Amino acid sequence: MAHTEGSSIEWAIELLDKAKSVEDVQTALRCSVRAAVGAQGATVVQLQNGQCYYADEDAMSPLWKGQRFPATACISGWAMLHDETVAIADIRTDSRVPQAAYRPTFVRSLLMVPVRVTGSPVGAIGAYWADVHQASADQVATLERLAAAAGRALARIGPQAEPAREPTRLAAV
């Protein structure tokens, strides 16, 4: 059954509320983010020992699933280390985006939201568009709502859901 943006959000939150494992959380996000914000791609990232692990994705062409990057060298890491939502209308004009990693992909715009457990980022959810796209306030709010639900699910699942905490944060760039 196809989900509209509103029903995708409610459906995903229901799945997150029932999640029993990290994999359940990743699946709920992978299956809902694209439809919820009208994107061509979505990714689920975990922060692990200073690395961004691209744990899952749903995209019109492959992105980085299964790969690891230093948190200091990717935009998902920036969002987590600074604990901020990042919306970039044109990735080609933002110095935080590793151009070499994005060049072979379809991605032209993105929205990256940290996932928090007990107030600290442990992951991120990313949405990607193939064209220049300024994420709307509704799209930002939707992804932040999904990230909050994912954080609650991970907290409920327990300590095995939390990657090791980062001892330091980057200063604002």
Backbone torsions as a table, in degrees:
resi	resn	phi	psi	omega
1	MET	NA	132.0	177.8
2	ALA	-74.8	143.1	-179.7
3	HIS	-110.1	136.7	171.9
4	THR	-78.9	169.8	-178.8
5	GLU	-55.0	-49.1	-178.4
6	GLY	-65.0	-43.9	-179.0
7	SER	-70.9	-29.3	176.6
8	SER	-61.6	-40.5	-178.9
9	ILE	-66.1	-50.1	-178.5
10	GLU	-63.6	-41.3	178.4
11	TRP	-61.7	-46.2	-179.8
12	ALA	-64.1	-42.4	179.8
13	ILE	-64.3	-38.1	176.1
14	GLU	-62.1	-44.5	177.1
15	LEU	-62.9	-42.2	179.4
16	LEU	-64.0	-38.3	178.6
17	ASP	-63.7	-26.0	-179.2
18	LYS	-98.4	-4.8	-175.1
19	ALA	-57.6	136.8	178.8
20	LYS	-114.7	-5.5	-178.2
21	SER	-150.0	165.3	175.3
22	VAL	-59.7	-38.7	179.3
23	GLU	-62.3	-37.3	176.4
24	ASP	-62.2	-41.0	179.2
25	VAL	-64.0	-47.2	-179.9
26	GLN	-60.7	-42.5	-179.9
27	THR	-63.5	-44.9	179.4
28	ALA	-59.4	-42.6	179.8
29	LEU	-70.1	-45.9	-179.2
30	ARG	-57.5	-37.5	-175.8
31	CYS	-84.2	-4.7	-173.5
32	SER	-126.5	-28.9	-170.1
33	VAL	-60.5	-48.1	-177.3
34	ARG	-56.0	-51.0	-178.6
35	ALA	-66.3	-36.9	-176.2
36	ALA	-63.5	-31.7	-178.3
37	VAL	-119.8	5.4	177.6
38	GLY	66.9	39.1	-177.6
39	ALA	-100.0	164.9	176.0
40	GLN	-93.0	-7.3	178.4
41	GLY	-157.2	156.3	176.9
42	ALA	-147.9	149.4	178.2
43	THR	-139.7	153.0	175.7
44	VAL	-120.6	122.6	-173.5
45	VAL	-119.2	139.5	174.6
46	GLN	-112.6	140.8	174.0
47	LEU	-91.6	116.8	-176.9
48	GLN	-135.8	111.9	174.6
49	ASN	50.0	49.4	177.7
50	GLY	76.9	7.5	-179.6
51	GLN	-118.5	147.2	171.4
52	CYS	-95.5	117.2	178.0
53	TYR	-103.0	116.6	-180.0
54	TYR	-81.8	91.6	-169.6
55	ALA	-76.2	-33.4	-176.1
56	ASP	-157.4	158.9	178.7
57	GLU	-159.0	159.2	171.6
58	ASP	-141.3	108.4	-174.8
59	ALA	-146.9	159.9	-179.2
60	MET	-68.1	-17.6	170.6
61	SER	-152.9	157.4	-174.0
62	PRO	-57.1	143.6	176.8
63	LEU	-115.0	-103.0	-172.7
64	TRP	-129.5	18.8	-176.6
65	LYS	-51.3	131.0	178.2
66	GLY	86.8	-8.1	-178.1
67	GLN	-94.0	158.0	177.6
68	ARG	-124.3	142.1	177.4
69	PHE	-136.9	149.3	174.0
70	PRO	-58.1	137.3	-179.8
71	ALA	-59.1	-28.5	-179.5
72	THR	-78.8	-4.0	-174.7
73	ALA	-118.5	14.0	178.8
74	CYS	-145.4	158.8	-174.9
75	ILE	-69.9	-31.8	175.8
76	SER	-65.5	-39.0	175.7
77	GLY	-62.9	-41.2	178.4
78	TRP	-59.2	-46.2	-179.2
79	ALA	-61.3	-40.5	-179.0
80	MET	-73.8	-46.3	-177.4
81	LEU	-66.1	-30.3	177.9
82	HIS	-96.4	-5.4	-179.7
83	ASP	52.5	50.2	-178.1
84	GLU	-138.6	144.7	169.2
85	THR	-72.0	139.1	179.8
86	VAL	-125.0	124.5	174.2
87	ALA	-119.9	121.4	-178.7
88	ILE	-123.4	115.8	-177.4
89	ALA	-71.0	-35.3	179.8
90	ASP	-140.1	104.6	-175.5
91	ILE	-61.4	-23.1	-178.2
92	ARG	-69.4	-12.5	-176.9
93	THR	-111.7	9.3	-176.7
94	ASP	-116.3	120.4	-176.2
95	SER	-68.2	-15.5	178.2
96	ARG	-76.1	-15.4	-176.1
97	VAL	-91.0	124.1	177.5
98	PRO	-72.0	97.7	-172.3
99	GLN	-56.1	-40.2	-178.3
100	ALA	-61.9	-35.5	179.9
101	ALA	-72.1	-32.1	-176.3
102	TYR	-90.2	-24.4	-175.0
103	ARG	-51.2	-45.0	-178.4
104	PRO	-77.7	-0.2	-177.5
105	THR	-100.2	173.3	176.6
106	PHE	-80.3	-11.4	-168.4
107	VAL	-66.2	128.5	174.9
108	ARG	-122.2	-27.6	179.9
109	SER	-138.1	156.7	-179.7
110	LEU	-152.9	162.5	173.7
111	LEU	-137.6	123.2	-177.9
112	MET	-126.0	128.3	-175.5
113	VAL	-126.9	129.1	176.8
114	PRO	-70.3	147.0	172.9
115	VAL	-105.5	125.3	-175.4
116	ARG	-111.9	140.9	170.5
117	VAL	-123.3	126.7	-175.2
118	THR	47.6	43.1	173.3
119	GLY	84.0	-5.5	-178.3
120	SER	-116.3	138.5	178.4
121	PRO	-63.7	130.8	175.6
122	VAL	-122.6	-5.3	-177.7
123	GLY	-171.8	-173.7	178.5
124	ALA	-152.9	155.9	172.7
125	ILE	-117.5	130.6	178.1
126	GLY	-118.5	144.1	172.9
127	ALA	-123.3	140.8	-174.4
128	TYR	-130.4	141.6	176.7
129	TRP	-120.0	147.7	-178.2
130	ALA	-81.3	-16.0	-179.7
131	ASP	-119.1	167.4	173.2
132	VAL	-60.3	126.2	-173.6
133	HIS	-150.6	123.6	173.4
134	GLN	-92.7	114.1	179.8
135	ALA	-57.3	133.2	179.3
136	SER	-77.0	165.0	176.0
137	ALA	-59.4	-36.6	178.5
138	ASP	-66.8	-41.0	178.7
139	GLN	-64.8	-42.4	177.2
140	VAL	-61.1	-48.5	-179.0
141	ALA	-61.4	-38.9	179.5
142	THR	-63.6	-48.9	-179.3
143	LEU	-66.3	-37.3	176.7
144	GLU	-65.5	-36.2	177.3
145	ARG	-65.7	-42.7	177.0
146	LEU	-64.8	-40.2	178.5
147	ALA	-63.5	-40.7	178.3
148	ALA	-64.0	-42.3	178.6
149	ALA	-65.4	-38.9	177.2
150	ALA	-64.2	-41.7	178.1
151	GLY	-62.0	-42.6	177.6
152	ARG	-62.4	-41.3	179.1
153	ALA	-63.8	-45.1	179.7
154	LEU	-63.7	-38.9	178.0
155	ALA	-64.1	-40.2	-179.9
156	ARG	-68.2	-38.3	-179.5
157	ILE	-62.6	-36.7	173.6
158	GLY	118.5	-177.3	-173.0
159	PRO	-58.0	-29.3	179.0
160	GLN	-63.7	-16.5	179.7
161	ALA	-83.0	-17.0	-174.6
162	GLU	-96.4	117.1	171.6
163	PRO	-64.0	162.8	178.3
164	ALA	-54.5	137.3	178.4
165	ARG	-66.9	144.9	175.5
166	GLU	-79.4	130.2	-175.9
167	PRO	-71.7	-27.2	-179.2
168	THR	-137.2	161.6	176.0
169	ARG	-117.2	157.3	174.4
170	LEU	-76.1	147.5	170.9
171	ALA	-70.9	159.8	179.3
172	ALA	-58.4	137.8	-179.6
173	VAL	-85.1	NA	NA
